[in-house]
Amino acid sequence: MDKRSFLTAVPALGLAAWLPGCADQRSHSNAVYMLVDTSGTYAQEVDKAQLIVNYLLGSLQSGDSLAVARVRSRSFSEKDIIAKATFDNRPSQANSQKRAFREQMETFTRTARGSAYTDITGGLIQGAMFLNETGAGRKTILIFSDMQEELDKSTVRDFPIDLKAIRVVAVNVVKLKTDNIDPRKYMGRLEDWQKRVVKAGASEWLVINDLEHLDRMLKS
Amino acid sequence: MAGSALWMIVPGNAALSAIVLFLIAMPFLYAARKPVHELVRSVGHLASGPLRLASRWLLAVARDMKERNKAVLLAHGREETGQLITREFERVATLVRRDLEGYPALQRRLLDEITRVEEDYKKCGEVPPPPPEWVEAVDAVAKVKNGNELVQRVLEEINSTIKEIYQKTLGEYRNAYEERHKILNGFMPFWRSLDKTLAQADQKMTSLNDRATQIDAQIDKYQEIVKKTDKAEHALTMSQLTQFFISTLVLAIAAGGALINYKLIALPMSEMVGAGDYLTSSLRTSDVAALVIIFVEATMGLFLMETLRITHLFPRIHNLSDQMRGRMLWIALTLLVTLAGIEAALALMRDMLIADKAALLQSLATTAQQHVANDGWLARIPTAGQMLLGFILPFALAFIAIPLESFIASVRTVGGEALVLLARATAFVLRLAGNLVRNSARVLVTLYDVVIVVPLMVERLVKARPDGAGGRNVSEARLKSHDVDEHKLVARRN
C-alpha cells in the first residue's frame, strides 16, 4: 500500500483489464500451527508461548490461519487443539477473531497442566494435516518445546511422516540438565530432528531460541 | 610452456628469435604488399560503407520527420490560432452588441443632460437691475431753488423712499443671485453623471481597442503560420515545449494527489472487497479496487470537463446537442459527488480500522494496558481532515483533464523533435564511426609499409639505378598514377 505498490498497481491494472480472469489463483495466505509442549518441567514455559501467540496475532493478516495445540502424551488428536481460526477477509472481523483467540489462549495458560510423556511427532502429523487443509500458500509449524520426545510403550510414531512444503521452526528449545552435562546431547537431538523433518519433505528447518529473531523469520 | 617456446629460433633469446623471424617474414610481407593493401582498403570500405549509408538514411529520415513535424505543428498552430481569433471576435461581438445596444440610450441620456444643463445655464443668467426711473424726478426736484421748505420735505421723502427702494432692490438682487447659485449648485450631479457616462463610454472604447490590438496580434501570428515561416515554427515549438513541461509538472502534482487519495482508501477497501485476494503475488485486489475508484473519479472529471467544453479530448461529446451534453454533465457530476461521498466514508472507515488495530496491538502487548487519554474533539480533527480530504480530492482530480489535454497535444511535438534529434545524433555517430574505420584502414596500409620499409628502400634503390632509368620513370609514373587514383577514390568517398 506504499508508493511502490501504487506504481506497480497501475500497470497491473492495465494487465488485469487485458486479461480478464487472470487473477492470481495461488494462495497468498499464511497458516501457522503452533505446538506448545506442556510436559514435565517445560510446562512452566507456557507463559512465553502466550507471548509468541500474541506476536503471531499481531502479525498475521486477514485470510491467514492460526492454530495452537498442546503436546501431550499422545498429541495426534483434534482435541489437543486449544484454539484455531482462519481470520476473516474483513480486517474489522479479523480483529474481533484475534481478540477471541487471545482470550482462549489466556484461559489455556491459566489452566495448563503437565503431561507424563511428550508426543511431538503426533503433534507434527496433526499440524501438517491442519495446515494442508487450510490450503495456505505458506505453511509453518512452530514447535514450542525442548524437543525431547518421550513416548509411552504403546504409542507408535517410528514411521515416515509427511511435512511436504511445510516450514518447521523449533522455538525456545531450552537446554535440559543432561544437555548441560554433555552439550553433544542437545546438538544431537536437534540434528536428529532436522534429519527427520528434512526427510519428511519440510521446506525448511529452523531453530530460534531468541524470540526476537522470530520476527525476522515470520517476515522472510 | 614447451609449446610456447617452439617459435624461438635462438633458444632462450626471444628478442633475437623475433628479429630473425621478422627478417625471414619480410620478403613474404613485401611480396604480399599489394594484396594486403587491397584487403585492408576493402575491409575498411566494407565496414565504413554501410555505416555511412545508414547515417545518410537516418539524416533523410530526420529530414522527413522534421517536415512532418513542421506540417503537424503548423496545422495545430493554425487551428489553435484560428480558434483564438474566432473567440476574440466572439468577445468583440459580445462587447459591441452589449455596448452599442446601450449607445442610443446613452446618447439620449447625454442629450437630456446637456439640454437640462443648457436650460439651467440660461436660467442662471444675470438679471439687470431695474432702470432708475426715479432719477429723472430727483433731477427735476434738485433743480428747484433752495430754501423752499416744500422741496426740502419732498427731497427728504424721496431720500427715504430711495433708501427703501434701494434696500428692496438690493434684496431682490441678492435673492436672484442666491437663486442662480442654487441652480448652479444643482448642475453638479448632472456634470458628475455626464462625466461618469463619458468615462464609461471611454472605458468601453478602450476595451474594444485592446481587443482589436489582440486580434491584430493573433492575425499577424496566423499569417506567419500560413506563410509557414521559421519564426512561426520556432514560436509554436517553444510554446508546445512550455506546454509540455507545465502540463507534465501539473500531472506529476496530480499523481501525488492520486497517491494520497489511494492511501486514504486502499485500507478500507479491504473491508469491502476482502483483504485476502491477490491479483499478483504482491498486489491485493483491494489495492486495485482503490485504484479503480480513483481512475473512475478521474474519468468522471474528464467527462465533466468535456461536457463543460473546457477540454476537447472526445469530439463525439463535443458534437453532442446542448440538451444531451447537459444531461451528461449532470450524470458525471452526480457520479463524482457520489464517489466523493464514498471516499469520505472510506476515509472515516480507515480511521476506525487503524484505531481498532492499534487497540488490538495494545491489548496483545506484554506491558500492562495503559489508559488512553481521550482528547475529545482534538482527536477528531485528523478524522475530520481525512474525511474532508477524501471528499475534496476527487474534485481536485477532476481537473486533471486540462493538463492531460495539454500534455497529449504537446507530447506529439516534443516527441517528434526528440526523435529528430535522436536520429541526427545517431547519424552523426554512424558517420563518425565510418570515417574512423576508413581512416584506420589508411593508417594500417601506411603501417604495413613502415614494417616492410627495408624491402621498399631496396626496391627504390634498384629502380633508381642508371640502367633502370626508364624503368624508374615507368615506376614513378605508375606510383604517381596510383596516388592520383587513390586521391580520386578518397575524394569520391568523401
Interface residues (C-beta under 8 A of the other chain):
Chain A: M1 K3 S5 F6 T8 A9 V10 A12 L13 A16 A23 D24 R26 H28 S29 L51 N54 Y55 L57 G58 Q61 S62 G63 D64 N89 R90 P91 S92 A94 N95 K98 R99 R102
Chain B: L259 Y262 K263 A266 L267 S270 E271 G274 A275 G276 D277 Y278 L279 T280 S281 S282 L283 T285 D287 V288 L291 V292 F295 M352 L353 D356 K357 L360 L361 S363 L364 A365 T366
